[in-house]
Amino acid sequence: MKRILRHSIIPSVVPTVFLVIAAMPGQVMGCRNRGLLAVLVALIGGLAGLGTVIMGTIRKRRGDPNAGWWMTSTLILVIPAVVIIIIAL
């Protein structure tokens, strides 16, 4: 349960916050502020995803059988960054 909490539930906070910001009406905080906040959350998620990739790679080289959990965290954390990239195209 500790691994699921650490590598799945806690990283899923970033996409949840991104979704809440994206679904918020523009009148609440303004379109520009809402967009900047969404980009900030996506950037934080992307940087955290980069950190989990590094940790997973280090653990994989050391032969840790649980290194795959770090990749799970990476996939969850980069969801907002991928959405921002898709929207920009």
Secondary structure, DSSP 4 states (H G I P E B T S, - for coil): -HHHIIIIITTTHHHHHHHHHHHS-HHHH-HHHHHHHHHHHHHHHHHHHHHHHHHHHHHHHTT-TTTHHHHHHHHHHTHHHHHHHHHH-
